[in-house]
Amino acid sequence: MIMDDSLETQVCMLESHMDGMIERAKKNEEMLKRFQDLDMRLLSLNSLRELVEHIHDDAKLVFKLTSLSLVLADASGEIQQFLAEDGFKFDEFSSVILLSEVALFKAKLGLSPSVLLGEAERVLPKEFWPSSVPMPTTVAVIPLLRRGVYLGCMVFGSEDKVRFQVDMATYFLDRLGRVLSVCMENTLNYEQLRRSSLFDTLTGINNRRFFEQRIDEELLRSIRTGDSLTCLFIDIDWFKKVNDNYGHQVGDTALRHVATVLREQLRSNDILARYGGEEFVALLPTANERKGVEVAERMRAAVASSLVKLLDEQELSITVSIGVSTCVVDEIGVLSPIDRTVLIGVADEALYRAKDAGRNRVMSGGEVSISSQRGVATVNSA
């Protein structure tokens, strides 16, 4: 009888143990499914903005986190620029931290890509957590490394004292770190390639190729909606003298300065591009001729009133001349758009008139009207 009781007890213990193992297996299977879904979502993204937003939102759900932070190495400010250009709302994602001091990652996390676990006060460097968010109780610090280079790290936070223990298994976290590292590297490469083909590397604004794509799109949109479209052709006055007298490095500084000042005068949906040399072009969707001239005059005045700061604390004064042209649609329903060269050409001719009149001024070439029947352009000179 004693043996029977003992055997029954052992069977009950084994059943309980098996039930526990089955329950853990189910949880692991569910976790693996959620993790694989996260993998596929992250690997399918192209833009840096989408990747950062998905990491922030999805990781919280998949791992059931109280809080997290994503820390990215950004020595040159390139990531900041990429995100800003894509409309990333930094104020809504305070847990995204961009660090210019890249050496901090190696100093704080070492050379090993191992996940750090434990109490936040012990293992979490303060630089890796947003100052506006209370520090969690326990954390998992996941290094993001690719080809031996730190891309950043991700920090999972929990108020559960036993959630992230030193001796816990880290298979899912290690794998997440590797997947995120690949995604981050691929996305950054994609962003750099995309911008190198559509952005001017010297001034940081769009290039001529991008402008020519967008002007065709905006002309088609104007035809569909009947809205006006204004083009500004902008040229730095006496730029050759700047290069001859100060050197090409100062000339490059002047180009960057002018690009920055011009961009500050535009709306978020306006388009500014470097057309070539010291020439810039801008597109103002929905702006009529009067508004276009007003914006151009504001640009001209802003450049004239600002000074280019040189390395030796000298300051250089420069001006721009601007030509304006405006596309107007007589009636919605034009069958085909006008050739972009017509609108650009009218603005270019107005620019030359501005230069002939003494420079540092704005001239309008008038309206370019499109016939509602054949998409034929007619220039109504100012």
C-alpha positions as CSV (number, residue, x, y, z in Angstrom):
1,M,0.0,0.0,0.0
2,I,2.8,2.4,0.8
3,M,4.5,1.5,-2.5
4,D,1.1,2.3,-4.3
5,D,0.8,5.7,-2.6
6,S,4.4,6.5,-3.5
7,L,3.9,5.5,-7.1
8,E,0.7,7.5,-7.3
9,T,2.5,10.5,-5.9
10,Q,5.3,10.2,-8.4
11,V,2.8,9.9,-11.3
12,C,1.0,13.0,-10.1
13,M,4.3,14.9,-9.9
14,L,5.3,13.7,-13.4
15,E,1.9,14.8,-14.7
16,S,2.3,18.2,-13.1
17,H,5.8,18.5,-14.5
18,M,4.5,17.5,-18.0
19,D,1.7,20.0,-17.7
20,G,4.2,22.7,-16.8
21,M,6.5,21.7,-19.7
22,I,3.5,21.7,-22.2
23,E,2.4,25.1,-20.9
24,R,6.0,26.5,-21.3
25,A,6.2,25.0,-24.8
26,K,2.9,26.7,-25.7
27,K,4.2,30.1,-24.4
28,N,7.5,29.6,-26.3
29,E,5.6,28.8,-29.5
30,E,3.4,31.8,-29.1
31,M,6.4,34.0,-28.4
32,L,8.2,32.5,-31.5
33,K,5.2,33.3,-33.7
34,R,5.0,36.9,-32.4
35,F,8.7,37.2,-32.9
36,Q,8.7,35.8,-36.4
37,D,5.9,38.2,-37.3
38,L,8.0,41.1,-36.0
39,D,11.0,39.8,-38.0
40,M,9.0,39.9,-41.2
41,R,7.5,43.4,-40.5
42,L,10.9,44.9,-39.8
43,L,12.6,43.2,-42.8
44,S,9.9,44.5,-45.1
45,L,10.5,48.2,-44.3
46,N,12.7,50.5,-46.4
47,S,12.6,54.0,-44.8
48,L,14.4,54.7,-41.6
49,R,11.4,56.5,-40.2
50,E,9.2,53.4,-40.6
51,L,11.8,51.2,-39.1
52,V,12.2,53.4,-36.0
53,E,8.5,53.8,-35.5
54,H,7.8,50.0,-35.9
55,I,10.6,49.1,-33.5
56,H,9.3,51.5,-30.9
57,D,5.6,50.3,-31.2
58,D,5.9,46.6,-32.1
59,A,8.6,45.6,-29.7
60,K,6.5,46.9,-26.8
61,L,3.6,44.7,-27.9
62,V,5.6,41.6,-28.7
63,F,7.7,41.6,-25.6
64,K,4.9,43.1,-23.4
65,L,7.2,45.9,-22.1
66,T,6.6,48.7,-19.6
67,S,9.0,50.9,-21.4
68,L,12.0,50.9,-23.9
69,S,14.5,53.1,-25.5
70,L,16.2,52.9,-28.9
71,V,19.7,54.5,-28.9
72,L,21.4,55.1,-32.3
73,A,24.9,56.1,-33.1
74,D,24.8,59.3,-35.1
75,A,28.3,60.8,-35.2
76,S,27.6,63.0,-38.3
77,G,24.0,63.9,-37.6
78,E,23.0,62.0,-40.7
79,I,20.3,59.9,-39.0
80,Q,18.8,63.1,-37.4
81,Q,18.7,64.6,-40.9
82,F,17.1,61.5,-42.5
83,L,14.4,61.3,-39.9
84,A,13.7,65.1,-40.0
85,E,13.4,65.1,-43.8
86,D,10.9,62.2,-43.6
87,G,8.7,64.1,-41.0
88,F,9.6,62.0,-38.0
89,K,7.9,63.5,-34.9
90,F,10.8,63.5,-32.4
91,D,8.5,65.0,-29.7
92,E,6.2,61.9,-29.9
93,F,9.1,59.5,-29.6
94,S,11.2,60.8,-26.7
95,S,12.5,57.2,-26.1
96,V,14.5,57.5,-29.4
97,I,18.0,58.8,-28.5
98,L,20.6,59.9,-31.1
99,L,24.1,59.9,-29.7
100,S,26.9,61.7,-31.5
101,E,29.5,60.3,-29.0
102,V,29.8,56.9,-30.7
103,A,32.7,55.8,-28.4
104,L,30.2,55.6,-25.6
105,F,28.8,52.3,-26.9
106,K,32.1,50.5,-26.7
107,A,33.0,52.2,-23.4
108,K,29.7,51.2,-21.8
109,L,28.9,47.9,-23.4
110,G,32.4,46.6,-24.3
111,L,33.4,44.6,-27.4
112,S,31.0,41.6,-26.7
113,P,27.6,41.7,-28.3
114,S,26.1,39.9,-25.3
115,V,22.8,41.1,-23.9
116,L,23.1,42.8,-20.5
117,L,20.5,41.9,-17.9
118,G,19.7,43.0,-14.4
119,E,18.8,45.9,-12.2
120,A,18.7,49.2,-14.2
121,E,20.7,51.0,-11.6
122,R,23.5,48.5,-12.0
123,V,23.6,47.8,-15.7
124,L,22.0,50.7,-17.6
125,P,24.2,53.7,-18.5
126,K,22.2,56.9,-18.0
127,E,23.1,58.0,-21.5
128,F,21.0,55.1,-22.9
129,W,17.7,56.2,-21.2
130,P,15.7,59.3,-21.9
131,S,16.0,61.8,-19.0
132,S,12.2,62.6,-19.2
133,V,11.2,59.0,-18.5
134,P,11.6,57.3,-15.1
135,M,14.2,54.6,-15.1
136,P,12.7,51.1,-15.0
137,T,13.4,48.5,-12.3
138,T,15.1,45.8,-14.5
139,V,16.4,46.1,-18.0
140,A,17.7,44.1,-21.0
141,V,20.3,46.1,-23.0
142,I,20.6,44.7,-26.5
143,P,23.7,45.8,-28.5
144,L,23.2,46.5,-32.2
145,L,26.4,45.7,-33.9
146,R,27.2,45.0,-37.6
147,R,30.6,44.0,-38.9
148,G,32.2,45.0,-35.6
149,V,30.7,48.5,-35.6
150,Y,28.2,49.7,-33.1
151,L,25.0,51.0,-34.7
152,G,23.4,51.6,-31.3
153,C,21.5,49.5,-28.7
154,M,18.0,48.8,-27.6
155,V,16.9,48.8,-24.0
156,F,13.9,46.9,-22.7
157,G,12.5,48.1,-19.4
158,S,10.2,46.5,-16.8
159,E,8.9,47.3,-13.4
160,D,8.9,43.5,-12.6
161,K,11.9,42.8,-10.3
162,V,12.4,39.4,-11.8
163,R,11.6,40.1,-15.5
164,F,15.2,40.5,-16.6
165,Q,17.5,38.4,-14.4
166,V,21.2,37.8,-15.0
167,D,20.8,34.0,-15.5
168,M,17.8,34.0,-17.8
169,A,17.9,32.7,-21.4
170,T,18.4,35.4,-24.0
171,Y,17.8,33.5,-27.3
172,F,14.9,35.8,-28.4
173,L,16.8,39.0,-27.4
174,D,20.0,37.9,-29.1
175,R,18.1,37.1,-32.2
176,L,16.3,40.4,-32.1
177,G,19.6,42.2,-31.8
178,R,21.0,40.5,-34.9
179,V,17.8,41.1,-36.9
180,L,17.6,44.8,-35.9
181,S,21.3,45.3,-36.7
182,V,20.8,43.9,-40.3
183,C,17.6,46.0,-40.7
184,M,19.3,49.2,-39.5
185,E,22.4,48.7,-41.7
186,N,20.2,47.9,-44.8
187,T,17.9,50.9,-44.1
188,L,20.8,53.3,-43.6
189,N,22.4,52.1,-46.8
190,Y,19.1,52.5,-48.7
191,E,18.6,56.1,-47.3
192,Q,22.1,57.1,-48.3
193,L,21.7,55.7,-51.8
194,R,18.3,57.3,-52.2
195,R,19.6,60.7,-51.1
196,S,22.8,60.4,-53.2
197,S,20.7,60.0,-56.3
198,L,18.2,62.8,-55.4
199,F,20.1,65.1,-53.1
200,D,22.9,67.5,-53.7
201,T,25.7,66.4,-51.4
202,L,27.2,69.9,-51.0
203,T,24.1,71.9,-50.0
204,G,21.9,69.1,-48.6
205,I,18.9,70.1,-50.7
206,N,17.4,68.2,-53.6
207,N,19.3,68.0,-56.9
208,R,18.2,68.7,-60.5
209,R,17.2,65.1,-61.1
210,F,14.7,65.3,-58.2
211,F,13.4,68.7,-59.3
212,E,12.7,67.5,-62.9
213,Q,10.8,64.5,-61.5
214,R,8.7,66.7,-59.2
215,I,8.0,69.5,-61.6
216,D,6.3,67.0,-64.0
217,E,4.3,65.6,-61.1
218,E,3.3,69.1,-60.0
219,L,2.3,70.1,-63.5
220,L,0.0,67.1,-63.7
221,R,-1.5,67.8,-60.3
222,S,-2.2,71.4,-61.4
223,I,-4.0,70.2,-64.5
224,R,-6.2,67.9,-62.3
225,T,-7.0,70.5,-59.7
226,G,-6.8,73.8,-61.6
227,D,-4.4,75.2,-59.1
228,S,-1.5,77.5,-60.1
229,L,2.1,76.4,-59.9
230,T,4.9,79.0,-59.6
231,C,8.5,78.4,-60.5
232,L,11.4,80.5,-59.2
233,F,14.8,80.5,-60.9
234,I,17.5,81.8,-58.5
235,D,21.1,82.7,-59.2
236,I,23.8,84.0,-56.8
237,D,25.1,87.4,-58.0
238,W,28.8,87.7,-58.9
239,F,29.5,84.2,-57.7
240,K,32.6,83.8,-59.9
241,K,34.2,86.7,-58.1
242,V,33.6,84.9,-54.8
243,N,35.5,81.9,-56.0
244,D,38.2,84.0,-57.6
245,N,38.8,86.3,-54.6
246,Y,38.2,83.8,-51.7
247,G,38.7,80.4,-53.2
248,H,36.4,77.5,-53.9
249,Q,36.1,76.5,-50.3
250,V,34.5,79.8,-49.4
251,G,32.4,79.4,-52.6
252,D,31.1,76.1,-51.2
253,T,30.3,77.7,-47.9
254,A,28.4,80.5,-49.7
255,L,26.4,77.9,-51.6
256,R,25.4,76.0,-48.4
257,H,24.5,79.3,-46.7
258,V,22.3,80.4,-49.5
259,A,20.6,77.0,-49.7
260,T,19.8,77.2,-45.9
261,V,18.4,80.8,-46.1
262,L,16.3,80.0,-49.2
263,R,14.8,76.8,-47.6
264,E,13.9,78.8,-44.4
265,Q,11.5,81.0,-46.5
266,L,9.5,78.1,-48.0
267,R,6.6,76.1,-46.8
268,S,6.9,72.4,-46.0
269,N,5.3,71.4,-49.3
270,D,7.4,73.7,-51.5
271,I,10.4,72.2,-53.4
272,L,13.9,73.7,-53.4
273,A,16.7,72.2,-55.5
274,R,20.2,73.0,-56.7
275,Y,19.9,73.3,-60.5
276,G,23.6,73.5,-61.2
277,G,26.6,75.6,-60.2
278,E,25.3,78.6,-58.3
279,E,21.7,78.3,-59.6
280,F,18.7,77.1,-57.6
281,V,15.1,76.5,-58.5
282,A,12.0,76.4,-56.3
283,L,8.5,75.1,-57.0
284,L,5.5,76.7,-55.1
285,P,2.4,74.5,-55.5
286,T,-0.9,76.4,-55.4
287,A,0.9,79.8,-55.5
288,N,-0.3,82.4,-58.0
289,E,2.0,84.9,-59.6
290,R,1.5,87.6,-56.9
291,K,2.3,85.1,-54.2
292,G,5.3,83.8,-56.1
293,V,6.8,87.3,-56.5
294,E,6.1,87.9,-52.8
295,V,8.0,84.7,-51.7
296,A,10.8,85.5,-54.2
297,E,11.2,89.0,-52.7
298,R,11.3,87.5,-49.2
299,M,14.0,85.1,-50.3
300,R,16.0,87.9,-51.9
301,A,15.8,90.1,-48.8
302,A,16.7,87.3,-46.5
303,V,19.9,86.4,-48.4
304,A,20.9,90.1,-48.7
305,S,20.4,90.7,-45.0
306,S,22.4,87.7,-43.9
307,L,26.2,87.3,-43.9
308,V,28.3,84.3,-44.8
309,K,30.6,83.5,-41.8
310,L,34.1,82.5,-42.9
311,L,36.6,80.5,-40.9
312,D,38.8,83.5,-40.0
313,E,35.8,85.3,-38.5
314,Q,35.4,87.4,-41.6
315,E,31.9,87.9,-43.0
316,L,30.9,87.9,-46.7
317,S,27.8,89.7,-48.1
318,I,26.1,88.1,-51.1
319,T,22.9,88.7,-53.0
320,V,20.7,86.7,-55.4
321,S,18.6,87.6,-58.4
322,I,15.3,85.7,-59.0
323,G,13.1,85.1,-62.0
324,V,9.4,84.1,-61.6
325,S,7.0,82.2,-63.8
326,T,3.5,80.9,-63.0
327,C,1.6,78.1,-64.7
328,V,-2.2,78.7,-64.8
329,V,-4.8,76.3,-66.1
330,D,-7.7,77.9,-68.0
331,E,-10.0,75.0,-67.4
332,I,-9.6,71.7,-65.5
333,G,-9.4,68.8,-68.0
334,V,-6.3,69.5,-70.1
335,L,-5.4,66.4,-71.9
336,S,-1.6,66.7,-71.5
337,P,0.8,68.8,-69.4
338,I,3.1,71.5,-70.9
339,D,6.7,70.7,-71.3
340,R,8.6,71.6,-68.1
341,T,11.1,73.6,-70.1
342,V,8.5,76.2,-71.0
343,L,7.8,77.1,-67.3
344,I,11.5,76.9,-66.5
345,G,12.4,78.9,-69.6
346,V,10.1,81.8,-68.7
347,A,11.6,82.0,-65.2
348,D,15.1,81.8,-66.6
349,E,14.4,84.7,-69.0
350,A,13.0,86.7,-66.1
351,L,16.2,86.0,-64.1
352,Y,18.4,87.4,-66.9
353,R,16.2,90.5,-67.0
354,A,16.8,90.9,-63.3
355,K,20.5,90.6,-63.7
356,D,20.5,93.1,-66.6
357,A,18.5,95.5,-64.4
358,G,21.3,95.5,-61.8
359,R,21.0,92.2,-59.9
360,N,19.7,91.7,-56.3
361,R,16.2,91.9,-57.5
362,V,13.1,89.9,-58.5
363,M,11.5,89.9,-62.0
364,S,8.4,88.0,-63.1
365,G,8.1,86.6,-66.6
366,G,4.3,86.4,-66.2
367,E,1.9,83.5,-66.5
368,V,2.1,80.4,-68.7
369,S,-1.5,79.5,-69.6
370,I,-2.4,76.0,-70.7
371,S,-5.2,75.6,-73.3
372,S,-8.0,73.4,-72.0
373,Q,-8.2,71.6,-75.4
374,R,-4.7,70.6,-76.3
375,G,-2.4,71.2,-73.4
376,V,-0.8,74.1,-75.4
377,A,1.1,76.7,-73.4
378,T,0.7,80.4,-74.0
379,V,3.0,82.9,-72.3
380,N,1.3,86.0,-70.9
381,S,4.3,88.3,-70.2
382,A,4.4,90.4,-67.1
